Amino acid sequence: MRSQPTWRIPFGVLALVAGLAVYGLLVANFIAPLIAGWPALAQAPLYLLLGVAWLLPLRRFLIWMETGRWG
């Protein structure tokens, strides 16, 4: 347990929000037009995959926020 506040947590939360906003804008601007003509049942799995893909680097990022190390 840490006894002193750290700058990594507020910075990490702001970076996470900014990163998710950029990711969402990239998906909306580049992926959505490519699959707009697909049937909804074909779009759904891709959006599900893209909606979960941002979680992949999250574990290491949260470890960094807590400990200052990436692993």
CHARMM internal coordinates of N, CA and C (Angstrom, degrees):
IC EDIT
DIST 1 N 1 CA 1.4566
DIST 1 CA 1 C 1.5295
ANGL 1 N 1 CA 1 C 108.49
DIST 1 C 2 N 1.3167
ANGL 1 CA 1 C 2 N 115.97
DIHE 1 N 1 CA 1 C 2 N 135.48
DIST 2 N 2 CA 1.4636
ANGL 1 C 2 N 2 CA 118.33
DIHE 1 CA 1 C 2 N 2 CA -178.67
DIST 2 CA 2 C 1.5169
ANGL 2 N 2 CA 2 C 109.97
DIHE 1 C 2 N 2 CA 2 C -86.51
DIST 2 C 3 N 1.3133
ANGL 2 CA 2 C 3 N 115.19
DIHE 2 N 2 CA 2 C 3 N 146.25
DIST 3 N 3 CA 1.4660
ANGL 2 C 3 N 3 CA 120.58
DIHE 2 CA 2 C 3 N 3 CA -178.82
DIST 3 CA 3 C 1.5229
ANGL 3 N 3 CA 3 C 112.53
DIHE 2 C 3 N 3 CA 3 C -102.59
DIST 3 C 4 N 1.3108
ANGL 3 CA 3 C 4 N 116.73
DIHE 3 N 3 CA 3 C 4 N -13.68
DIST 4 N 4 CA 1.4662
ANGL 3 C 4 N 4 CA 120.66
DIHE 3 CA 3 C 4 N 4 CA -178.43
DIST 4 CA 4 C 1.5279
ANGL 4 N 4 CA 4 C 109.86
DIHE 3 C 4 N 4 CA 4 C -120.75
DIST 4 C 5 N 1.3260
ANGL 4 CA 4 C 5 N 117.40
DIHE 4 N 4 CA 4 C 5 N 145.65
DIST 5 N 5 CA 1.4681
ANGL 4 C 5 N 5 CA 119.25
DIHE 4 CA 4 C 5 N 5 CA 176.23
DIST 5 CA 5 C 1.5316
ANGL 5 N 5 CA 5 C 110.16
DIHE 4 C 5 N 5 CA 5 C -64.93
DIST 5 C 6 N 1.3032
ANGL 5 CA 5 C 6 N 115.19
DIHE 5 N 5 CA 5 C 6 N 153.80
DIST 6 N 6 CA 1.4572
ANGL 5 C 6 N 6 CA 120.30
DIHE 5 CA 5 C 6 N 6 CA 179.19
DIST 6 CA 6 C 1.5222
ANGL 6 N 6 CA 6 C 109.71
DIHE 5 C 6 N 6 CA 6 C -127.95
DIST 6 C 7 N 1.3138
ANGL 6 CA 6 C 7 N 116.93
DIHE 6 N 6 CA 6 C 7 N 149.74
DIST 7 N 7 CA 1.4584
ANGL 6 C 7 N 7 CA 122.35
DIHE 6 CA 6 C 7 N 7 CA -179.46
DIST 7 CA 7 C 1.5229
ANGL 7 N 7 CA 7 C 111.26
DIHE 6 C 7 N 7 CA 7 C -76.49
DIST 7 C 8 N 1.3513
ANGL 7 CA 7 C 8 N 117.04
DIHE 7 N 7 CA 7 C 8 N -17.25
DIST 8 N 8 CA 1.4670
ANGL 7 C 8 N 8 CA 119.65
DIHE 7 CA 7 C 8 N 8 CA -173.61
DIST 8 CA 8 C 1.5194
ANGL 8 N 8 CA 8 C 113.13
DIHE 7 C 8 N 8 CA 8 C -67.08
DIST 8 C 9 N 1.3164
ANGL 8 CA 8 C 9 N 118.51
DIHE 8 N 8 CA 8 C 9 N -32.69
DIST 9 N 9 CA 1.4626
ANGL 8 C 9 N 9 CA 119.76
DIHE 8 CA 8 C 9 N 9 CA -176.42
DIST 9 CA 9 C 1.5246
ANGL 9 N 9 CA 9 C 111.85
DIHE 8 C 9 N 9 CA 9 C -70.39
DIST 9 C 10 N 1.3332
ANGL 9 CA 9 C 10 N 120.83
DIHE 9 N 9 CA 9 C 10 N -53.69
DIST 10 N 10 CA 1.4681
ANGL 9 C 10 N 10 CA 117.71
DIHE 9 CA 9 C 10 N 10 CA 177.43
DIST 10 CA 10 C 1.5318
ANGL 10 N 10 CA 10 C 112.57
DIHE 9 C 10 N 10 CA 10 C -62.90
DIST 10 C 11 N 1.3345
ANGL 10 CA 10 C 11 N 116.74
DIHE 10 N 10 CA 10 C 11 N -37.84
DIST 11 N 11 CA 1.4641
ANGL 10 C 11 N 11 CA 119.92
DIHE 10 CA 10 C 11 N 11 CA 177.34
DIST 11 CA 11 C 1.5241
ANGL 11 N 11 CA 11 C 110.07
DIHE 10 C 11 N 11 CA 11 C -64.20
DIST 11 C 12 N 1.3283
ANGL 11 CA 11 C 12 N 116.77
DIHE 11 N 11 CA 11 C 12 N -42.43
DIST 12 N 12 CA 1.4591
ANGL 11 C 12 N 12 CA 121.20
DIHE 11 CA 11 C 12 N 12 CA -179.86
DIST 12 CA 12 C 1.5130
ANGL 12 N 12 CA 12 C 112.72
DIHE 11 C 12 N 12 CA 12 C -63.74
DIST 12 C 13 N 1.3219
ANGL 12 CA 12 C 13 N 117.19
DIHE 12 N 12 CA 12 C 13 N -40.73
DIST 13 N 13 CA 1.4677
ANGL 12 C 13 N 13 CA 120.54
DIHE 12 CA 12 C 13 N 13 CA 178.52
DIST 13 CA 13 C 1.5216
ANGL 13 N 13 CA 13 C 110.13
DIHE 12 C 13 N 13 CA 13 C -64.77
DIST 13 C 14 N 1.3228
ANGL 13 CA 13 C 14 N 117.10
DIHE 13 N 13 CA 13 C 14 N -44.74
DIST 14 N 14 CA 1.4661
ANGL 13 C 14 N 14 CA 120.27
DIHE 13 CA 13 C 14 N 14 CA 178.24
DIST 14 CA 14 C 1.5284
ANGL 14 N 14 CA 14 C 111.26
DIHE 13 C 14 N 14 CA 14 C -63.92
DIST 14 C 15 N 1.3351
ANGL 14 CA 14 C 15 N 116.75
DIHE 14 N 14 CA 14 C 15 N -40.76
DIST 15 N 15 CA 1.4663
ANGL 14 C 15 N 15 CA 120.35
DIHE 14 CA 14 C 15 N 15 CA 178.49
DIST 15 CA 15 C 1.5233
ANGL 15 N 15 CA 15 C 110.61
DIHE 14 C 15 N 15 CA 15 C -65.83
DIST 15 C 16 N 1.3196
ANGL 15 CA 15 C 16 N 117.28
DIHE 15 N 15 CA 15 C 16 N -37.88
DIST 16 N 16 CA 1.4588
ANGL 15 C 16 N 16 CA 120.91
DIHE 15 CA 15 C 16 N 16 CA 178.78
DIST 16 CA 16 C 1.5317
ANGL 16 N 16 CA 16 C 111.00
DIHE 15 C 16 N 16 CA 16 C -64.76
DIST 16 C 17 N 1.3136
ANGL 16 CA 16 C 17 N 117.18
DIHE 16 N 16 CA 16 C 17 N -44.83
DIST 17 N 17 CA 1.4648
ANGL 16 C 17 N 17 CA 121.07
DIHE 16 CA 16 C 17 N 17 CA 179.05
DIST 17 CA 17 C 1.5289
ANGL 17 N 17 CA 17 C 110.26
DIHE 16 C 17 N 17 CA 17 C -63.88
DIST 17 C 18 N 1.3336
ANGL 17 CA 17 C 18 N 116.24
DIHE 17 N 17 CA 17 C 18 N -44.17
DIST 18 N 18 CA 1.4661
ANGL 17 C 18 N 18 CA 119.89
DIHE 17 CA 17 C 18 N 18 CA 179.23
DIST 18 CA 18 C 1.5277
ANGL 18 N 18 CA 18 C 110.83
DIHE 17 C 18 N 18 CA 18 C -65.08
DIST 18 C 19 N 1.3248
ANGL 18 CA 18 C 19 N 117.00
DIHE 18 N 18 CA 18 C 19 N -42.20
DIST 19 N 19 CA 1.4582
ANGL 18 C 19 N 19 CA 120.77
DIHE 18 CA 18 C 19 N 19 CA 179.16
DIST 19 CA 19 C 1.5140
ANGL 19 N 19 CA 19 C 112.41
DIHE 18 C 19 N 19 CA 19 C -63.61
DIST 19 C 20 N 1.3242
ANGL 19 CA 19 C 20 N 116.95
DIHE 19 N 19 CA 19 C 20 N -40.69
DIST 20 N 20 CA 1.4603
ANGL 19 C 20 N 20 CA 120.24
DIHE 19 CA 19 C 20 N 20 CA 178.27
DIST 20 CA 20 C 1.5258
ANGL 20 N 20 CA 20 C 111.30
DIHE 19 C 20 N 20 CA 20 C -66.98
DIST 20 C 21 N 1.3328
ANGL 20 CA 20 C 21 N 116.91
DIHE 20 N 20 CA 20 C 21 N -36.44
DIST 21 N 21 CA 1.4613
ANGL 20 C 21 N 21 CA 120.32
DIHE 20 CA 20 C 21 N 21 CA 177.43
DIST 21 CA 21 C 1.5285
ANGL 21 N 21 CA 21 C 110.42
DIHE 20 C 21 N 21 CA 21 C -64.68
DIST 21 C 22 N 1.3246
ANGL 21 CA 21 C 22 N 116.98
DIHE 21 N 21 CA 21 C 22 N -44.17
DIST 22 N 22 CA 1.4663
ANGL 21 C 22 N 22 CA 120.94
DIHE 21 CA 21 C 22 N 22 CA 178.26
DIST 22 CA 22 C 1.5228
ANGL 22 N 22 CA 22 C 109.99
DIHE 21 C 22 N 22 CA 22 C -63.93
DIST 22 C 23 N 1.3268
ANGL 22 CA 22 C 23 N 117.23
DIHE 22 N 22 CA 22 C 23 N -43.77
DIST 23 N 23 CA 1.4681
ANGL 22 C 23 N 23 CA 121.27
DIHE 22 CA 22 C 23 N 23 CA 178.79
DIST 23 CA 23 C 1.5271
ANGL 23 N 23 CA 23 C 110.61
DIHE 22 C 23 N 23 CA 23 C -60.64
DIST 23 C 24 N 1.3147
ANGL 23 CA 23 C 24 N 116.68
DIHE 23 N 23 CA 23 C 24 N -44.94
DIST 24 N 24 CA 1.4609
ANGL 23 C 24 N 24 CA 120.54
DIHE 23 CA 23 C 24 N 24 CA 178.87
DIST 24 CA 24 C 1.5196
ANGL 24 N 24 CA 24 C 112.30
DIHE 23 C 24 N 24 CA 24 C -62.62
DIST 24 C 25 N 1.3246
ANGL 24 CA 24 C 25 N 116.45
DIHE 24 N 24 CA 24 C 25 N -41.74
DIST 25 N 25 CA 1.4661
ANGL 24 C 25 N 25 CA 119.80
DIHE 24 CA 24 C 25 N 25 CA 177.78
DIST 25 CA 25 C 1.5262
ANGL 25 N 25 CA 25 C 111.86
DIHE 24 C 25 N 25 CA 25 C -65.50
DIST 25 C 26 N 1.3222
ANGL 25 CA 25 C 26 N 116.89
DIHE 25 N 25 CA 25 C 26 N -39.10
DIST 26 N 26 CA 1.4655
ANGL 25 C 26 N 26 CA 119.95
DIHE 25 CA 25 C 26 N 26 CA 177.88
DIST 26 CA 26 C 1.5193
ANGL 26 N 26 CA 26 C 111.10
DIHE 25 C 26 N 26 CA 26 C -63.74
DIST 26 C 27 N 1.3265
ANGL 26 CA 26 C 27 N 116.76
DIHE 26 N 26 CA 26 C 27 N -44.41
DIST 27 N 27 CA 1.4666
ANGL 26 C 27 N 27 CA 120.06
DIHE 26 CA 26 C 27 N 27 CA 178.12
DIST 27 CA 27 C 1.5197
ANGL 27 N 27 CA 27 C 110.20
DIHE 26 C 27 N 27 CA 27 C -63.09
DIST 27 C 28 N 1.3308
ANGL 27 CA 27 C 28 N 116.26
DIHE 27 N 27 CA 27 C 28 N -44.80
DIST 28 N 28 CA 1.4695
ANGL 27 C 28 N 28 CA 119.96
DIHE 27 CA 27 C 28 N 28 CA -177.73
DIST 28 CA 28 C 1.5277
ANGL 28 N 28 CA 28 C 111.72
DIHE 27 C 28 N 28 CA 28 C -65.84
DIST 28 C 29 N 1.3166
ANGL 28 CA 28 C 29 N 117.81
DIHE 28 N 28 CA 28 C 29 N -35.82
DIST 29 N 29 CA 1.4607
ANGL 28 C 29 N 29 CA 120.39
DIHE 28 CA 28 C 29 N 29 CA -175.73
DIST 29 CA 29 C 1.5266
ANGL 29 N 29 CA 29 C 114.21
DIHE 28 C 29 N 29 CA 29 C -87.07
DIST 29 C 30 N 1.3310
ANGL 29 CA 29 C 30 N 117.66
DIHE 29 N 29 CA 29 C 30 N -28.96
DIST 30 N 30 CA 1.4575
ANGL 29 C 30 N 30 CA 118.93
DIHE 29 CA 29 C 30 N 30 CA -174.43
DIST 30 CA 30 C 1.5229
ANGL 30 N 30 CA 30 C 113.86
DIHE 29 C 30 N 30 CA 30 C -111.01
DIST 30 C 31 N 1.3089
ANGL 30 CA 30 C 31 N 118.24
DIHE 30 N 30 CA 30 C 31 N -38.07
DIST 31 N 31 CA 1.4631
ANGL 30 C 31 N 31 CA 120.42
DIHE 30 CA 30 C 31 N 31 CA -177.15
DIST 31 CA 31 C 1.5272
ANGL 31 N 31 CA 31 C 111.15
DIHE 30 C 31 N 31 CA 31 C -85.01
DIST 31 C 32 N 1.3252
ANGL 31 CA 31 C 32 N 116.87
DIHE 31 N 31 CA 31 C 32 N -45.07
DIST 32 N 32 CA 1.4654
ANGL 31 C 32 N 32 CA 120.26
DIHE 31 CA 31 C 32 N 32 CA -176.14
DIST 32 CA 32 C 1.5312
ANGL 32 N 32 CA 32 C 112.97
DIHE 31 C 32 N 32 CA 32 C -55.88
DIST 32 C 33 N 1.3322
ANGL 32 CA 32 C 33 N 120.14
DIHE 32 N 32 CA 32 C 33 N -45.48
DIST 33 N 33 CA 1.4697
ANGL 32 C 33 N 33 CA 118.40
DIHE 32 CA 32 C 33 N 33 CA 178.94
DIST 33 CA 33 C 1.5345
ANGL 33 N 33 CA 33 C 113.16
DIHE 32 C 33 N 33 CA 33 C -64.49
DIST 33 C 34 N 1.3299
ANGL 33 CA 33 C 34 N 116.82
DIHE 33 N 33 CA 33 C 34 N -30.51
DIST 34 N 34 CA 1.4625
ANGL 33 C 34 N 34 CA 120.18
DIHE 33 CA 33 C 34 N 34 CA -179.09
DIST 34 CA 34 C 1.5243
ANGL 34 N 34 CA 34 C 112.43
DIHE 33 C 34 N 34 CA 34 C -69.21
DIST 34 C 35 N 1.3356
ANGL 34 CA 34 C 35 N 116.64
DIHE 34 N 34 CA 34 C 35 N -31.87
DIST 35 N 35 CA 1.4636
ANGL 34 C 35 N 35 CA 119.31
DIHE 34 CA 34 C 35 N 35 CA -174.64
DIST 35 CA 35 C 1.5252
ANGL 35 N 35 CA 35 C 112.26
DIHE 34 C 35 N 35 CA 35 C -111.93
DIST 35 C 36 N 1.3151
ANGL 35 CA 35 C 36 N 117.47
DIHE 35 N 35 CA 35 C 36 N 11.60
DIST 36 N 36 CA 1.4642
ANGL 35 C 36 N 36 CA 121.07
DIHE 35 CA 35 C 36 N 36 CA -177.01
DIST 36 CA 36 C 1.5212
ANGL 36 N 36 CA 36 C 112.58
DIHE 35 C 36 N 36 CA 36 C -60.34
DIST 36 C 37 N 1.3015
ANGL 36 CA 36 C 37 N 118.18
DIHE 36 N 36 CA 36 C 37 N -30.78
DIST 37 N 37 CA 1.4548
ANGL 36 C 37 N 37 CA 121.11
DIHE 36 CA 36 C 37 N 37 CA -178.44
DIST 37 CA 37 C 1.5218
ANGL 37 N 37 CA 37 C 114.07
DIHE 36 C 37 N 37 CA 37 C -85.17
DIST 37 C 38 N 1.3134
ANGL 37 CA 37 C 38 N 117.20
DIHE 37 N 37 CA 37 C 38 N -7.75
DIST 38 N 38 CA 1.4603
ANGL 37 C 38 N 38 CA 120.82
DIHE 37 CA 37 C 38 N 38 CA -179.66
DIST 38 CA 38 C 1.5228
ANGL 38 N 38 CA 38 C 110.08
DIHE 37 C 38 N 38 CA 38 C -71.46
DIST 38 C 39 N 1.3082
ANGL 38 CA 38 C 39 N 117.58
DIHE 38 N 38 CA 38 C 39 N 153.93
DIST 39 N 39 CA 1.4680
ANGL 38 C 39 N 39 CA 120.24
DIHE 38 CA 38 C 39 N 39 CA 172.59
DIST 39 CA 39 C 1.5366
ANGL 39 N 39 CA 39 C 109.85
DIHE 38 C 39 N 39 CA 39 C -64.77
DIST 39 C 40 N 1.3094
ANGL 39 CA 39 C 40 N 116.23
DIHE 39 N 39 CA 39 C 40 N 152.58
DIST 40 N 40 CA 1.4662
ANGL 39 C 40 N 40 CA 121.11
DIHE 39 CA 39 C 40 N 40 CA -176.98
DIST 40 CA 40 C 1.5206
ANGL 40 N 40 CA 40 C 112.25
DIHE 39 C 40 N 40 CA 40 C -58.05
DIST 40 C 41 N 1.3290
ANGL 40 CA 40 C 41 N 117.87
DIHE 40 N 40 CA 40 C 41 N -37.04
DIST 41 N 41 CA 1.4657
ANGL 40 C 41 N 41 CA 120.45
DIHE 40 CA 40 C 41 N 41 CA -179.68
DIST 41 CA 41 C 1.5281
ANGL 41 N 41 CA 41 C 112.13
DIHE 40 C 41 N 41 CA 41 C -70.45
DIST 41 C 42 N 1.2974
ANGL 41 CA 41 C 42 N 118.08
DIHE 41 N 41 CA 41 C 42 N -19.76
DIST 42 N 42 CA 1.4629
ANGL 41 C 42 N 42 CA 121.61
DIHE 41 CA 41 C 42 N 42 CA 174.80
DIST 42 CA 42 C 1.5317
ANGL 42 N 42 CA 42 C 110.76
DIHE 41 C 42 N 42 CA 42 C -86.34
DIST 42 C 43 N 1.3238
ANGL 42 CA 42 C 43 N 116.99
DIHE 42 N 42 CA 42 C 43 N -31.61
DIST 43 N 43 CA 1.4588
ANGL 42 C 43 N 43 CA 120.65
DIHE 42 CA 42 C 43 N 43 CA 178.48
DIST 43 CA 43 C 1.5217
ANGL 43 N 43 CA 43 C 111.89
DIHE 42 C 43 N 43 CA 43 C -72.88
DIST 43 C 44 N 1.3219
ANGL 43 CA 43 C 44 N 116.68
DIHE 43 N 43 CA 43 C 44 N -35.39
DIST 44 N 44 CA 1.4629
ANGL 43 C 44 N 44 CA 121.30
DIHE 43 CA 43 C 44 N 44 CA -173.37
DIST 44 CA 44 C 1.5309
ANGL 44 N 44 CA 44 C 113.36
DIHE 43 C 44 N 44 CA 44 C -55.85
DIST 44 C 45 N 1.3545
ANGL 44 CA 44 C 45 N 119.99
DIHE 44 N 44 CA 44 C 45 N -48.05
DIST 45 N 45 CA 1.4734
ANGL 44 C 45 N 45 CA 118.00
DIHE 44 CA 44 C 45 N 45 CA 179.86
DIST 45 CA 45 C 1.5263
ANGL 45 N 45 CA 45 C 112.98
DIHE 44 C 45 N 45 CA 45 C -63.05
DIST 45 C 46 N 1.3197
ANGL 45 CA 45 C 46 N 117.09
DIHE 45 N 45 CA 45 C 46 N -35.49
DIST 46 N 46 CA 1.4683
ANGL 45 C 46 N 46 CA 119.45
DIHE 45 CA 45 C 46 N 46 CA 179.29
DIST 46 CA 46 C 1.5266
ANGL 46 N 46 CA 46 C 110.58
DIHE 45 C 46 N 46 CA 46 C -67.21
DIST 46 C 47 N 1.3227
ANGL 46 CA 46 C 47 N 117.21
DIHE 46 N 46 CA 46 C 47 N -44.69
DIST 47 N 47 CA 1.4622
ANGL 46 C 47 N 47 CA 119.49
DIHE 46 CA 46 C 47 N 47 CA 178.15
DIST 47 CA 47 C 1.5260
ANGL 47 N 47 CA 47 C 111.12
DIHE 46 C 47 N 47 CA 47 C -66.00
DIST 47 C 48 N 1.3245
ANGL 47 CA 47 C 48 N 117.45
DIHE 47 N 47 CA 47 C 48 N -33.61
DIST 48 N 48 CA 1.4621
ANGL 47 C 48 N 48 CA 120.66
DIHE 47 CA 47 C 48 N 48 CA 175.73
DIST 48 CA 48 C 1.5219
ANGL 48 N 48 CA 48 C 110.25
DIHE 47 C 48 N 48 CA 48 C -64.32
DIST 48 C 49 N 1.3210
ANGL 48 CA 48 C 49 N 116.50
DIHE 48 N 48 CA 48 C 49 N -45.07
DIST 49 N 49 CA 1.4593
ANGL 48 C 49 N 49 CA 121.00
DIHE 48 CA 48 C 49 N 49 CA 177.61
DIST 49 CA 49 C 1.5282
ANGL 49 N 49 CA 49 C 111.23
DIHE 48 C 49 N 49 CA 49 C -61.45
DIST 49 C 50 N 1.3249
ANGL 49 CA 49 C 50 N 116.90
DIHE 49 N 49 CA 49 C 50 N -46.50
DIST 50 N 50 CA 1.4651
ANGL 49 C 50 N 50 CA 120.66
DIHE 49 CA 49 C 50 N 50 CA 179.53
DIST 50 CA 50 C 1.5223
ANGL 50 N 50 CA 50 C 111.78
DIHE 49 C 50 N 50 CA 50 C -67.31
DIST 50 C 51 N 1.3169
ANGL 50 CA 50 C 51 N 117.00
DIHE 50 N 50 CA 50 C 51 N -30.55
DIST 51 N 51 CA 1.4564
ANGL 50 C 51 N 51 CA 120.40
DIHE 50 CA 50 C 51 N 51 CA 178.46
DIST 51 CA 51 C 1.5120
ANGL 51 N 51 CA 51 C 113.20
DIHE 50 C 51 N 51 CA 51 C -71.87
DIST 51 C 52 N 1.3206
ANGL 51 CA 51 C 52 N 116.83
DIHE 51 N 51 CA 51 C 52 N -22.25
DIST 52 N 52 CA 1.4621
ANGL 51 C 52 N 52 CA 121.17
DIHE 51 CA 51 C 52 N 52 CA 179.94
DIST 52 CA 52 C 1.5352
ANGL 52 N 52 CA 52 C 110.92
DIHE 51 C 52 N 52 CA 52 C -99.94
DIST 52 C 53 N 1.3156
ANGL 52 CA 52 C 53 N 117.96
DIHE 52 N 52 CA 52 C 53 N -21.75
DIST 53 N 53 CA 1.4656
ANGL 52 C 53 N 53 CA 122.31
DIHE 52 CA 52 C 53 N 53 CA -174.36
DIST 53 CA 53 C 1.5264
ANGL 53 N 53 CA 53 C 112.83
DIHE 52 C 53 N 53 CA 53 C -59.61
DIST 53 C 54 N 1.3163
ANGL 53 CA 53 C 54 N 118.35
DIHE 53 N 53 CA 53 C 54 N -32.07
DIST 54 N 54 CA 1.4601
ANGL 53 C 54 N 54 CA 119.78
DIHE 53 CA 53 C 54 N 54 CA -178.44
DIST 54 CA 54 C 1.5243
ANGL 54 N 54 CA 54 C 111.84
DIHE 53 C 54 N 54 CA 54 C -69.09
DIST 54 C 55 N 1.3276
ANGL 54 CA 54 C 55 N 117.58
DIHE 54 N 54 CA 54 C 55 N -14.88
DIST 55 N 55 CA 1.4605
ANGL 54 C 55 N 55 CA 120.63
DIHE 54 CA 54 C 55 N 55 CA 178.77
DIST 55 CA 55 C 1.5279
ANGL 55 N 55 CA 55 C 112.78
DIHE 54 C 55 N 55 CA 55 C -74.72
DIST 55 C 56 N 1.3292
ANGL 55 CA 55 C 56 N 117.48
DIHE 55 N 55 CA 55 C 56 N -21.01
DIST 56 N 56 CA 1.4648
ANGL 55 C 56 N 56 CA 120.55
DIHE 55 CA 55 C 56 N 56 CA -174.92
DIST 56 CA 56 C 1.5324
ANGL 56 N 56 CA 56 C 113.23
DIHE 55 C 56 N 56 CA 56 C -57.26
DIST 56 C 57 N 1.3227
ANGL 56 CA 56 C 57 N 120.83
DIHE 56 N 56 CA 56 C 57 N -48.85
DIST 57 N 57 CA 1.4710
ANGL 56 C 57 N 57 CA 118.84
DIHE 56 CA 56 C 57 N 57 CA 179.53
DIST 57 CA 57 C 1.5357
ANGL 57 N 57 CA 57 C 113.55
DIHE 56 C 57 N 57 CA 57 C -83.62
DIST 57 C 58 N 1.3164
ANGL 57 CA 57 C 58 N 117.26
DIHE 57 N 57 CA 57 C 58 N -0.10
DIST 58 N 58 CA 1.4687
ANGL 57 C 58 N 58 CA 119.86
DIHE 57 CA 57 C 58 N 58 CA -172.63
DIST 58 CA 58 C 1.5234
ANGL 58 N 58 CA 58 C 113.16
DIHE 57 C 58 N 58 CA 58 C -66.88
DIST 58 C 59 N 1.3327
ANGL 58 CA 58 C 59 N 119.25
DIHE 58 N 58 CA 58 C 59 N -36.82
DIST 59 N 59 CA 1.4635
ANGL 58 C 59 N 59 CA 121.57
DIHE 58 CA 58 C 59 N 59 CA -177.70
DIST 59 CA 59 C 1.5292
ANGL 59 N 59 CA 59 C 111.03
DIHE 58 C 59 N 59 CA 59 C -59.07
DIST 59 C 60 N 1.3206
ANGL 59 CA 59 C 60 N 116.41
DIHE 59 N 59 CA 59 C 60 N -50.14
DIST 60 N 60 CA 1.4687
ANGL 59 C 60 N 60 CA 119.86
DIHE 59 CA 59 C 60 N 60 CA -179.31
DIST 60 CA 60 C 1.5310
ANGL 60 N 60 CA 60 C 110.90
DIHE 59 C 60 N 60 CA 60 C -65.03
DIST 60 C 61 N 1.3226
ANGL 60 CA 60 C 61 N 116.49
DIHE 60 N 60 CA 60 C 61 N -36.15
DIST 61 N 61 CA 1.4683
ANGL 60 C 61 N 61 CA 120.47
DIHE 60 CA 60 C 61 N 61 CA 179.15
DIST 61 CA 61 C 1.5298
ANGL 61 N 61 CA 61 C 110.44
DIHE 60 C 61 N 61 CA 61 C -64.79
DIST 61 C 62 N 1.3318
ANGL 61 CA 61 C 62 N 117.29
DIHE 61 N 61 CA 61 C 62 N -43.14
DIST 62 N 62 CA 1.4666
ANGL 61 C 62 N 62 CA 120.43
DIHE 61 CA 61 C 62 N 62 CA 178.29
DIST 62 CA 62 C 1.5208
ANGL 62 N 62 CA 62 C 111.72
DIHE 61 C 62 N 62 CA 62 C -66.65
DIST 62 C 63 N 1.3375
ANGL 62 CA 62 C 63 N 117.46
DIHE 62 N 62 CA 62 C 63 N -36.12
DIST 63 N 63 CA 1.4682
ANGL 62 C 63 N 63 CA 120.41
DIHE 62 CA 62 C 63 N 63 CA 174.84
DIST 63 CA 63 C 1.5210
ANGL 63 N 63 CA 63 C 109.50
DIHE 62 C 63 N 63 CA 63 C -61.91
DIST 63 C 64 N 1.3234
ANGL 63 CA 63 C 64 N 117.20
DIHE 63 N 63 CA 63 C 64 N -43.05
DIST 64 N 64 CA 1.4662
ANGL 63 C 64 N 64 CA 120.32
DIHE 63 CA 63 C 64 N 64 CA 177.99
DIST 64 CA 64 C 1.5270
ANGL 64 N 64 CA 64 C 110.97
DIHE 63 C 64 N 64 CA 64 C -61.49
DIST 64 C 65 N 1.3170
ANGL 64 CA 64 C 65 N 116.84
DIHE 64 N 64 CA 64 C 65 N -42.23
DIST 65 N 65 CA 1.4663
ANGL 64 C 65 N 65 CA 119.79
DIHE 64 CA 64 C 65 N 65 CA -179.37
DIST 65 CA 65 C 1.5251
ANGL 65 N 65 CA 65 C 111.04
DIHE 64 C 65 N 65 CA 65 C -60.80
DIST 65 C 66 N 1.3183
ANGL 65 CA 65 C 66 N 117.54
DIHE 65 N 65 CA 65 C 66 N -37.07
DIST 66 N 66 CA 1.4599
ANGL 65 C 66 N 66 CA 120.85
DIHE 65 CA 65 C 66 N 66 CA -177.40
DIST 66 CA 66 C 1.5363
ANGL 66 N 66 CA 66 C 113.00
DIHE 65 C 66 N 66 CA 66 C -83.40
DIST 66 C 67 N 1.3337
ANGL 66 CA 66 C 67 N 117.31
DIHE 66 N 66 CA 66 C 67 N -39.62
DIST 67 N 67 CA 1.4711
ANGL 66 C 67 N 67 CA 119.73
DIHE 66 CA 66 C 67 N 67 CA -170.15
DIST 67 CA 67 C 1.5192
ANGL 67 N 67 CA 67 C 114.71
DIHE 66 C 67 N 67 CA 67 C -112.54
DIST 67 C 68 N 1.3185
ANGL 67 CA 67 C 68 N 117.20
DIHE 67 N 67 CA 67 C 68 N -23.09
DIST 68 N 68 CA 1.4621
ANGL 67 C 68 N 68 CA 120.07
DIHE 67 CA 67 C 68 N 68 CA -175.21
DIST 68 CA 68 C 1.5184
ANGL 68 N 68 CA 68 C 112.16
DIHE 67 C 68 N 68 CA 68 C 89.82
DIST 68 C 69 N 1.3341
ANGL 68 CA 68 C 69 N 118.08
DIHE 68 N 68 CA 68 C 69 N -1.57
DIST 69 N 69 CA 1.4728
ANGL 68 C 69 N 69 CA 122.88
DIHE 68 CA 68 C 69 N 69 CA 177.69
DIST 69 CA 69 C 1.5269
ANGL 69 N 69 CA 69 C 108.06
DIHE 68 C 69 N 69 CA 69 C -112.72
DIST 69 C 70 N 1.3325
ANGL 69 CA 69 C 70 N 116.25
DIHE 69 N 69 CA 69 C 70 N 151.86
DIST 70 N 70 CA 1.4686
ANGL 69 C 70 N 70 CA 120.89
DIHE 69 CA 69 C 70 N 70 CA -177.73
DIST 70 CA 70 C 1.5167
ANGL 70 N 70 CA 70 C 113.49
DIHE 69 C 70 N 70 CA 70 C -87.51
DIST 70 C 71 N 1.3000
ANGL 70 CA 70 C 71 N 117.92
DIHE 70 N 70 CA 70 C 71 N -8.38
DIST 71 N 71 CA 1.4689
ANGL 70 C 71 N 71 CA 119.03
DIHE 70 CA 70 C 71 N 71 CA -177.58
DIST 71 CA 71 C 1.4903
ANGL 71 N 71 CA 71 C 113.80
DIHE 70 C 71 N 71 CA 71 C -128.50
END
COOR INIT
IC SEED 1 N 1 CA 1 C
IC BUILD
